Amino acid sequence: KSHELKDGDKIQIPGSIVIKFAYGDAGERMFLDEFYQMANFDAVTSVTNKHAFTKRLDEEFSYAKRGNLPLSLLMIDIDLFKKVNDTYGHLAGDLALSHIAALIQRMVRNEDIVARYGGEEFSVILRGINLEGARGLAERIRNGVEENLMDFEGKKIPITISLGIATLVQQNYASPEELISAADQCLYAAKEGGRNKCVFQLEKDKKES
């Protein structure tokens, strides 16, 4: 979702550079608005980019830790994405990314953060959502993607996703990086288990014990 800058907003770009936004003429305002979008949002899907996601997860993790509140993270990967690219071309691949991003955004709350984490991988930050709630949402997203075939040049292309879910509170993670790693391990287990699946931390632990 795009964000309209207000006077005094700070713009952080990858690295440690921070620019304080101040309105000048209309051309300058347009330039800075575009600059903000480029710094914080993915060009292909228009969802939050990895840089902005990392910053926001740090903030949400600290907030949840202080208040002993649940914080859930979904890591999502498009199954057999390379096959879509190889079969239909890179335009279809880009459309698949946008298609999945739009479906995810339709199924989450306004306050949830949907990001393109890299390549064909997405992440969703769920503030105040426990593991049970995150698991239910993940399954709805998985099912929604499976049921909504992608339209490309008159063809209906089936796409599925695999999801890993981890939640702070149920698991005492010491850092945002540990939460990401836990969700990523679950995502890996989902893909190894046949794809088009949701795996959450406790379920993965049971299988390994």
CYANA upper distance limits for C-alpha pairs under 8 A (distance plus 0.5 A):
  1 LYS  CA     46 SER  CA      7.12
  1 LYS  CA     47 VAL  CA      6.79
  1 LYS  CA     48 THR  CA      8.41
  2 SER  CA     37 GLN  CA      7.46
  2 SER  CA     46 SER  CA      8.20
  3 HIS  CA     37 GLN  CA      8.01
  4 GLU  CA     33 ASP  CA      7.27
  5 LEU  CA      9 ASP  CA      6.94
  5 LEU  CA     21 PHE  CA      8.09
  5 LEU  CA     33 ASP  CA      6.75
  5 LEU  CA     36 TYR  CA      8.44
  6 LYS  CA     21 PHE  CA      7.93
  6 LYS  CA     22 ALA  CA      8.34
  7 ASP  CA     21 PHE  CA      6.41
  7 ASP  CA     22 ALA  CA      5.48
  7 ASP  CA     23 TYR  CA      6.50
  8 GLY  CA     20 LYS  CA      6.51
  8 GLY  CA     21 PHE  CA      5.70
  8 GLY  CA     22 ALA  CA      6.19
  9 ASP  CA     20 LYS  CA      6.39
  9 ASP  CA     21 PHE  CA      5.67
  9 ASP  CA     22 ALA  CA      8.12
 10 LYS  CA     18 VAL  CA      6.93
 10 LYS  CA     19 ILE  CA      6.09
 10 LYS  CA     20 LYS  CA      4.88
 10 LYS  CA     21 PHE  CA      6.25
 11 ILE  CA     18 VAL  CA      5.96
 11 ILE  CA     19 ILE  CA      5.48
 11 ILE  CA     20 LYS  CA      6.64
 11 ILE  CA     21 PHE  CA      7.32
 11 ILE  CA     36 TYR  CA      6.82
 12 GLN  CA     16 SER  CA      7.68
 12 GLN  CA     17 ILE  CA      6.35
 12 GLN  CA     18 VAL  CA      4.90
 12 GLN  CA     19 ILE  CA      6.89
 12 GLN  CA     39 ALA  CA      7.75
 13 ILE  CA     17 ILE  CA      6.37
 13 ILE  CA     18 VAL  CA      7.10
 13 ILE  CA     39 ALA  CA      5.74
 13 ILE  CA     40 ASN  CA      8.01
 14 PRO  CA     39 ALA  CA      7.59
 14 PRO  CA     51 HIS  CA      6.76
 21 PHE  CA     32 LEU  CA      7.97
 23 TYR  CA     28 GLU  CA      7.86
 23 TYR  CA     29 ARG  CA      6.35
 24 GLY  CA     28 GLU  CA      6.30
 24 GLY  CA     29 ARG  CA      6.75
 25 ASP  CA     29 ARG  CA      6.80
 26 ALA  CA     30 MET  CA      6.68
 27 GLY  CA     31 PHE  CA      6.70
 28 GLU  CA     32 LEU  CA      6.68
 29 ARG  CA     33 ASP  CA      6.59
 30 MET  CA     34 GLU  CA      6.69
 31 PHE  CA     35 PHE  CA      6.57
 32 LEU  CA     36 TYR  CA      6.57
 33 ASP  CA     37 GLN  CA      6.89
 34 GLU  CA     38 MET  CA      6.73
 35 PHE  CA     39 ALA  CA      6.68
 36 TYR  CA     40 ASN  CA      6.72
 37 GLN  CA     41 PHE  CA      5.90
 38 MET  CA     42 ASP  CA      7.70
 38 MET  CA     43 ALA  CA      7.59
 39 ALA  CA     52 ALA  CA      8.41
 40 ASN  CA     48 THR  CA      6.41
 40 ASN  CA     49 ASN  CA      6.12
 40 ASN  CA     51 HIS  CA      7.43
 40 ASN  CA     52 ALA  CA      5.81
 41 PHE  CA     46 SER  CA      6.06
 41 PHE  CA     47 VAL  CA      5.97
 41 PHE  CA     48 THR  CA      4.85
 41 PHE  CA     49 ASN  CA      5.22
 41 PHE  CA     52 ALA  CA      8.09
 42 ASP  CA     46 SER  CA      5.46
 42 ASP  CA     47 VAL  CA      6.08
 42 ASP  CA     48 THR  CA      6.37
 42 ASP  CA     49 ASN  CA      5.31
 42 ASP  CA    116 ARG  CA      7.32
 44 VAL  CA     94 ASP  CA      7.19
 44 VAL  CA     97 LEU  CA      7.95
 44 VAL  CA     98 SER  CA      7.15
 45 THR  CA     97 LEU  CA      6.88
 45 THR  CA     98 SER  CA      5.12
 45 THR  CA    101 ALA  CA      6.77
 45 THR  CA    102 ALA  CA      8.38
 45 THR  CA    116 ARG  CA      8.20
 46 SER  CA     98 SER  CA      8.48
 47 VAL  CA    101 ALA  CA      7.60
 47 VAL  CA    114 VAL  CA      6.65
 47 VAL  CA    115 ALA  CA      5.85
 47 VAL  CA    116 ARG  CA      6.97
 48 THR  CA     52 ALA  CA      6.75
 48 THR  CA     53 PHE  CA      6.76
 48 THR  CA    113 ILE  CA      7.88
 48 THR  CA    114 VAL  CA      6.73
 48 THR  CA    115 ALA  CA      4.86
 48 THR  CA    116 ARG  CA      6.82
 49 ASN  CA     53 PHE  CA      6.56
 49 ASN  CA    115 ALA  CA      6.01
 49 ASN  CA    116 ARG  CA      5.92
 49 ASN  CA    117 TYR  CA      7.17
 50 LYS  CA     54 THR  CA      6.54
 50 LYS  CA    115 ALA  CA      7.03
 50 LYS  CA    116 ARG  CA      6.67
 50 LYS  CA    117 TYR  CA      5.48
 50 LYS  CA    118 GLY  CA      7.50
 51 HIS  CA     55 LYS  CA      7.04
 52 ALA  CA     56 ARG  CA      6.66
 53 PHE  CA     57 LEU  CA      6.50
 53 PHE  CA    113 ILE  CA      8.11
 53 PHE  CA    115 ALA  CA      6.69
 53 PHE  CA    117 TYR  CA      8.32
 54 THR  CA     58 ASP  CA      6.76
 55 LYS  CA     59 GLU  CA      7.03
 56 ARG  CA     60 GLU  CA      6.65
 57 LEU  CA     61 PHE  CA      6.31
 57 LEU  CA    125 ILE  CA      7.59
 57 LEU  CA    176 PRO  CA      7.21
 58 ASP  CA     62 SER  CA      6.76
 58 ASP  CA    176 PRO  CA      6.63
 59 GLU  CA     63 TYR  CA      6.74
 60 GLU  CA     64 ALA  CA      6.57
 60 GLU  CA     71 LEU  CA      8.15
 60 GLU  CA    127 ARG  CA      7.63
 61 PHE  CA     65 LYS  CA      6.59
 61 PHE  CA     71 LEU  CA      7.61
 61 PHE  CA    175 SER  CA      8.07
 61 PHE  CA    176 PRO  CA      6.73
 62 SER  CA     66 ARG  CA      6.68
 63 TYR  CA     67 GLY  CA      6.84
 63 TYR  CA     69 LEU  CA      8.47
 64 ALA  CA     68 ASN  CA      6.07
 64 ALA  CA     69 LEU  CA      5.14
 64 ALA  CA     70 PRO  CA      6.80
 64 ALA  CA     71 LEU  CA      6.84
 64 ALA  CA    127 ARG  CA      8.47
 64 ALA  CA    128 GLY  CA      8.39
 64 ALA  CA    168 LEU  CA      8.44
 65 LYS  CA     69 LEU  CA      7.07
 68 ASN  CA    169 VAL  CA      7.44
 69 LEU  CA    128 GLY  CA      6.68
 69 LEU  CA    168 LEU  CA      8.38
 69 LEU  CA    169 VAL  CA      7.29
 70 PRO  CA    127 ARG  CA      7.46
 70 PRO  CA    128 GLY  CA      5.42
 70 PRO  CA    129 ILE  CA      6.19
 70 PRO  CA    130 ASN  CA      5.78
 70 PRO  CA    167 THR  CA      7.18
 70 PRO  CA    168 LEU  CA      6.02
 70 PRO  CA    169 VAL  CA      5.93
 70 PRO  CA    170 GLN  CA      8.35
 71 LEU  CA    125 ILE  CA      7.99
 71 LEU  CA    126 LEU  CA      6.41
 71 LEU  CA    127 ARG  CA      5.47
 71 LEU  CA    128 GLY  CA      5.87
 71 LEU  CA    129 ILE  CA      6.26
 71 LEU  CA    130 ASN  CA      7.09
 71 LEU  CA    167 THR  CA      6.06
 71 LEU  CA    168 LEU  CA      5.63
 71 LEU  CA    169 VAL  CA      7.87
 72 SER  CA    125 ILE  CA      6.68
 72 SER  CA    126 LEU  CA      5.49
 72 SER  CA    127 ARG  CA      7.07
 72 SER  CA    128 GLY  CA      8.04
 72 SER  CA    129 ILE  CA      6.40
 72 SER  CA    130 ASN  CA      6.87
 72 SER  CA    131 LEU  CA      7.17
 72 SER  CA    134 ALA  CA      6.89
 72 SER  CA    165 ILE  CA      7.61
 72 SER  CA    166 ALA  CA      6.28
 72 SER  CA    167 THR  CA      4.66
 72 SER  CA    168 LEU  CA      6.74
 73 LEU  CA    123 SER  CA      7.53
 73 LEU  CA    124 VAL  CA      6.23
 73 LEU  CA    125 ILE  CA      5.43
 73 LEU  CA    126 LEU  CA      6.57
 73 LEU  CA    134 ALA  CA      8.36
 73 LEU  CA    165 ILE  CA      6.32
 73 LEU  CA    166 ALA  CA      6.01
 73 LEU  CA    167 THR  CA      6.78
 73 LEU  CA    179 LEU  CA      7.88
 73 LEU  CA    180 ILE  CA      7.81
 73 LEU  CA    183 ALA  CA      7.22
 74 LEU  CA    123 SER  CA      5.91
 74 LEU  CA    124 VAL  CA      5.53
 74 LEU  CA    125 ILE  CA      7.22
 74 LEU  CA    126 LEU  CA      8.47
 74 LEU  CA    134 ALA  CA      8.23
 74 LEU  CA    138 ALA  CA      7.86
 74 LEU  CA    163 LEU  CA      7.09
 74 LEU  CA    164 GLY  CA      6.22
 74 LEU  CA    165 ILE  CA      5.26
 74 LEU  CA    166 ALA  CA      7.34
 74 LEU  CA    183 ALA  CA      7.00
 75 MET  CA    121 GLU  CA      7.66
 75 MET  CA    122 PHE  CA      6.46
 75 MET  CA    123 SER  CA      5.08
 75 MET  CA    124 VAL  CA      7.24
 75 MET  CA    163 LEU  CA      6.12
 75 MET  CA    164 GLY  CA      5.63
 75 MET  CA    165 ILE  CA      7.04
 75 MET  CA    180 ILE  CA      8.38
 75 MET  CA    183 ALA  CA      6.43
 75 MET  CA    184 ASP  CA      6.69
 75 MET  CA    187 LEU  CA      6.92
 76 ILE  CA    121 GLU  CA      6.02
 76 ILE  CA    122 PHE  CA      5.47
 76 ILE  CA    123 SER  CA      6.43
 76 ILE  CA    161 ILE  CA      7.13
 76 ILE  CA    162 SER  CA      6.26
 76 ILE  CA    163 LEU  CA      5.02
 76 ILE  CA    164 GLY  CA      7.05
 76 ILE  CA    187 LEU  CA      7.46
 77 ASP  CA    120 GLU  CA      6.36
 77 ASP  CA    121 GLU  CA      4.92
 77 ASP  CA    122 PHE  CA      6.83
 77 ASP  CA    161 ILE  CA      6.08
 77 ASP  CA    162 SER  CA      5.92
 77 ASP  CA    163 LEU  CA      7.05
 77 ASP  CA    187 LEU  CA      8.07
 78 ILE  CA    120 GLU  CA      6.20
 78 ILE  CA    121 GLU  CA      7.10
 78 ILE  CA    159 ILE  CA      7.94
 78 ILE  CA    160 THR  CA      6.75
 78 ILE  CA    161 ILE  CA      5.00
 78 ILE  CA    162 SER  CA      7.07
 79 ASP  CA    159 ILE  CA      7.65
 79 ASP  CA    160 THR  CA      6.11
 79 ASP  CA    161 ILE  CA      5.61
 79 ASP  CA    162 SER  CA      7.04
 79 ASP  CA    191 LYS  CA      8.33
 79 ASP  CA    195 ARG  CA      7.05
 79 ASP  CA    196 ASN  CA      7.65
 80 LEU  CA     84 VAL  CA      7.40
 81 PHE  CA     85 ASN  CA      7.02
 81 PHE  CA     93 GLY  CA      7.79
 81 PHE  CA    120 GLU  CA      7.39
 82 LYS  CA     86 ASP  CA      6.52
 83 LYS  CA     87 THR  CA      6.32
 84 VAL  CA     88 TYR  CA      6.27
 84 VAL  CA     89 GLY  CA      7.63
 84 VAL  CA     92 ALA  CA      7.46
 84 VAL  CA     93 GLY  CA      6.64
 85 ASN  CA     89 GLY  CA      5.13
 85 ASN  CA     90 HIS  CA      5.66
 85 ASN  CA     91 LEU  CA      8.38
 85 ASN  CA     92 ALA  CA      6.98
 85 ASN  CA     93 GLY  CA      5.58
 86 ASP  CA     90 HIS  CA      8.25
 88 TYR  CA     92 ALA  CA      6.29
 88 TYR  CA     93 GLY  CA      8.18
 89 GLY  CA     93 GLY  CA      7.06
 90 HIS  CA     94 ASP  CA      6.65
 91 LEU  CA     95 LEU  CA      6.66
 92 ALA  CA     96 ALA  CA      6.52
 92 ALA  CA    152 PHE  CA      7.21
 93 GLY  CA     97 LEU  CA      6.92
 94 ASP  CA     98 SER  CA      6.88
 95 LEU  CA     99 HIS  CA      6.36
 95 LEU  CA    152 PHE  CA      8.50
 96 ALA  CA    100 ILE  CA      6.59
 96 ALA  CA    150 MET  CA      7.58
 97 LEU  CA    101 ALA  CA      6.62
 97 LEU  CA    120 GLU  CA      7.30
 98 SER  CA    102 ALA  CA      6.56
 99 HIS  CA    103 LEU  CA      6.80
 99 HIS  CA    150 MET  CA      7.47
100 ILE  CA    104 ILE  CA      6.68
100 ILE  CA    145 VAL  CA      7.43
101 ALA  CA    105 GLN  CA      6.71
101 ALA  CA    114 VAL  CA      8.27
101 ALA  CA    122 PHE  CA      8.38
102 ALA  CA    106 ARG  CA      6.75
103 LEU  CA    107 MET  CA      7.11
103 LEU  CA    141 ILE  CA      8.14
103 LEU  CA    144 GLY  CA      7.88
103 LEU  CA    145 VAL  CA      7.32
104 ILE  CA    108 VAL  CA      7.02
104 ILE  CA    114 VAL  CA      8.05
104 ILE  CA    141 ILE  CA      6.80
105 GLN  CA    109 ARG  CA      8.34
105 GLN  CA    114 VAL  CA      7.25
107 MET  CA    137 LEU  CA      8.43
107 MET  CA    140 ARG  CA      8.35
107 MET  CA    141 ILE  CA      7.21
108 VAL  CA    112 ASP  CA      6.80
108 VAL  CA    137 LEU  CA      8.37
111 GLU  CA    127 ARG  CA      8.28
112 ASP  CA    124 VAL  CA      7.32
112 ASP  CA    125 ILE  CA      6.21
112 ASP  CA    126 LEU  CA      5.80
112 ASP  CA    127 ARG  CA      7.23
113 ILE  CA    123 SER  CA      8.50
113 ILE  CA    124 VAL  CA      5.90
113 ILE  CA    125 ILE  CA      5.51
113 ILE  CA    126 LEU  CA      7.54
114 VAL  CA    122 PHE  CA      7.74
114 VAL  CA    123 SER  CA      6.41
114 VAL  CA    124 VAL  CA      5.04
114 VAL  CA    125 ILE  CA      7.22
115 ALA  CA    122 PHE  CA      6.09
115 ALA  CA    123 SER  CA      5.72
115 ALA  CA    124 VAL  CA      6.78
116 ARG  CA    120 GLU  CA      8.23
116 ARG  CA    121 GLU  CA      6.68
116 ARG  CA    122 PHE  CA      4.91
116 ARG  CA    123 SER  CA      6.84
117 TYR  CA    121 GLU  CA      5.91
117 TYR  CA    122 PHE  CA      5.38
117 TYR  CA    123 SER  CA      6.42
118 GLY  CA    122 PHE  CA      7.45
126 LEU  CA    134 ALA  CA      7.99
129 ILE  CA    133 GLY  CA      6.27
129 ILE  CA    134 ALA  CA      6.64
130 ASN  CA    134 ALA  CA      6.62
130 ASN  CA    167 THR  CA      6.99
131 LEU  CA    135 ARG  CA      6.48
131 LEU  CA    165 ILE  CA      8.26
131 LEU  CA    166 ALA  CA      7.59
131 LEU  CA    167 THR  CA      6.06
131 LEU  CA    170 GLN  CA      7.92
131 LEU  CA    200 PHE  CA      8.48
132 GLU  CA    136 GLY  CA      6.81
133 GLY  CA    137 LEU  CA      6.77
134 ALA  CA    138 ALA  CA      6.50
134 ALA  CA    165 ILE  CA      7.60
135 ARG  CA    139 GLU  CA      6.74
135 ARG  CA    165 ILE  CA      7.42
135 ARG  CA    198 CYS  CA      8.09
135 ARG  CA    200 PHE  CA      7.54
136 GLY  CA    140 ARG  CA      6.86
137 LEU  CA    141 ILE  CA      6.68
138 ALA  CA    142 ARG  CA      6.61
138 ALA  CA    163 LEU  CA      7.43
138 ALA  CA    165 ILE  CA      8.29
138 ALA  CA    198 CYS  CA      7.19
139 GLU  CA    143 ASN  CA      6.54
139 GLU  CA    198 CYS  CA      6.98
140 ARG  CA    144 GLY  CA      6.41
141 ILE  CA    145 VAL  CA      6.66
142 ARG  CA    146 GLU  CA      6.82
142 ARG  CA    160 THR  CA      7.65
142 ARG  CA    161 ILE  CA      6.66
142 ARG  CA    162 SER  CA      7.76
142 ARG  CA    163 LEU  CA      8.13
142 ARG  CA    196 ASN  CA      7.53
142 ARG  CA    197 LYS  CA      7.86
142 ARG  CA    198 CYS  CA      8.06
143 ASN  CA    147 GLU  CA      6.67
144 GLY  CA    148 ASN  CA      6.66
145 VAL  CA    149 LEU  CA      7.92
145 VAL  CA    159 ILE  CA      7.31
145 VAL  CA    160 THR  CA      6.62
145 VAL  CA    161 ILE  CA      7.70
146 GLU  CA    158 PRO  CA      7.37
146 GLU  CA    159 ILE  CA      6.57
146 GLU  CA    160 THR  CA      5.71
146 GLU  CA    161 ILE  CA      8.23
148 ASN  CA    158 PRO  CA      8.18
149 LEU  CA    156 LYS  CA      6.12
149 LEU  CA    157 ILE  CA      5.92
149 LEU  CA    158 PRO  CA      5.37
149 LEU  CA    159 ILE  CA      7.09
150 MET  CA    155 LYS  CA      8.38
150 MET  CA    156 LYS  CA      5.99
150 MET  CA    157 ILE  CA      5.46
150 MET  CA    158 PRO  CA      6.87
150 MET  CA    159 ILE  CA      7.71
151 ASP  CA    155 LYS  CA      6.15
151 ASP  CA    156 LYS  CA      5.39
151 ASP  CA    157 ILE  CA      6.87
152 PHE  CA    156 LYS  CA      7.02
152 PHE  CA    157 ILE  CA      7.63
160 THR  CA    195 ARG  CA      8.36
160 THR  CA    196 ASN  CA      6.02
161 ILE  CA    195 ARG  CA      7.48
161 ILE  CA    196 ASN  CA      5.56
161 ILE  CA    197 LYS  CA      7.77
162 SER  CA    187 LEU  CA      6.91
162 SER  CA    190 ALA  CA      6.38
162 SER  CA    191 LYS  CA      6.65
162 SER  CA    195 ARG  CA      5.96
162 SER  CA    196 ASN  CA      5.24
162 SER  CA    197 LYS  CA      5.51
162 SER  CA    198 CYS  CA      6.51
163 LEU  CA    186 CYS  CA      7.90
163 LEU  CA    187 LEU  CA      5.63
163 LEU  CA    190 ALA  CA      7.05
163 LEU  CA    196 ASN  CA      8.30
163 LEU  CA    197 LYS  CA      6.79
163 LEU  CA    198 CYS  CA      5.17
163 LEU  CA    199 VAL  CA      6.84
164 GLY  CA    183 ALA  CA      5.40
164 GLY  CA    184 ASP  CA      6.61
164 GLY  CA    185 GLN  CA      7.66
164 GLY  CA    186 CYS  CA      4.85
164 GLY  CA    187 LEU  CA      4.34
164 GLY  CA    188 TYR  CA      8.00
164 GLY  CA    189 ALA  CA      8.41
164 GLY  CA    190 ALA  CA      7.37
164 GLY  CA    198 CYS  CA      6.40
164 GLY  CA    199 VAL  CA      5.58
164 GLY  CA    200 PHE  CA      6.21
164 GLY  CA    201 GLN  CA      8.34
165 ILE  CA    182 ALA  CA      8.32
165 ILE  CA    183 ALA  CA      5.43
165 ILE  CA    186 CYS  CA      6.94
165 ILE  CA    187 LEU  CA      7.96
165 ILE  CA    198 CYS  CA      7.97
165 ILE  CA    199 VAL  CA      6.80
165 ILE  CA    200 PHE  CA      5.00
165 ILE  CA    201 GLN  CA      6.85
166 ALA  CA    171 GLN  CA      8.36
166 ALA  CA    179 LEU  CA      6.95
166 ALA  CA    180 ILE  CA      8.31
166 ALA  CA    182 ALA  CA      6.50
166 ALA  CA    183 ALA  CA      5.32
166 ALA  CA    186 CYS  CA      8.31
166 ALA  CA    200 PHE  CA      6.51
166 ALA  CA    201 GLN  CA      5.97
167 THR  CA    171 GLN  CA      6.84
167 THR  CA    179 LEU  CA      7.80
167 THR  CA    201 GLN  CA      8.34
168 LEU  CA    172 ASN  CA      6.62
168 LEU  CA    173 TYR  CA      6.75
168 LEU  CA    179 LEU  CA      7.64
169 VAL  CA    173 TYR  CA      8.38
173 TYR  CA    178 GLU  CA      6.27
173 TYR  CA    179 LEU  CA      6.52
174 ALA  CA    178 GLU  CA      7.07
175 SER  CA    179 LEU  CA      7.15
176 PRO  CA    180 ILE  CA      6.74
177 GLU  CA    181 SER  CA      6.58
178 GLU  CA    182 ALA  CA      6.62
179 LEU  CA    183 ALA  CA      6.80
180 ILE  CA    184 ASP  CA      6.49
181 SER  CA    185 GLN  CA      6.60
182 ALA  CA    186 CYS  CA      6.91
182 ALA  CA    201 GLN  CA      7.42
183 ALA  CA    187 LEU  CA      6.71
183 ALA  CA    200 PHE  CA      7.96
183 ALA  CA    201 GLN  CA      7.69
184 ASP  CA    188 TYR  CA      6.68
185 GLN  CA    189 ALA  CA      6.76
186 CYS  CA    190 ALA  CA      6.70
186 CYS  CA    199 VAL  CA      5.87
186 CYS  CA    200 PHE  CA      6.41
186 CYS  CA    201 GLN  CA      6.78
186 CYS  CA    204 LYS  CA      7.04
187 LEU  CA    191 LYS  CA      6.87
187 LEU  CA    198 CYS  CA      8.08
187 LEU  CA    199 VAL  CA      7.09
188 TYR  CA    192 GLU  CA      6.59
189 ALA  CA    193 GLY  CA      6.38
189 ALA  CA    199 VAL  CA      7.39
189 ALA  CA    204 LYS  CA      7.93
190 ALA  CA    194 GLY  CA      7.21
190 ALA  CA    195 ARG  CA      6.13
190 ALA  CA    196 ASN  CA      7.90
190 ALA  CA    197 LYS  CA      5.89
190 ALA  CA    198 CYS  CA      6.56
190 ALA  CA    199 VAL  CA      6.05
191 LYS  CA    195 ARG  CA      4.75
191 LYS  CA    196 ASN  CA      7.92
191 LYS  CA    197 LYS  CA      7.85
193 GLY  CA    197 LYS  CA      8.22
199 VAL  CA    203 GLU  CA      7.10
199 VAL  CA    204 LYS  CA      7.21
200 PHE  CA    204 LYS  CA      6.76
201 GLN  CA    205 ASP  CA      6.71
202 LEU  CA    206 LYS  CA      6.77
203 GLU  CA    207 LYS  CA      6.99
204 LYS  CA    208 GLU  CA      6.92
205 ASP  CA    209 SER  CA      6.67
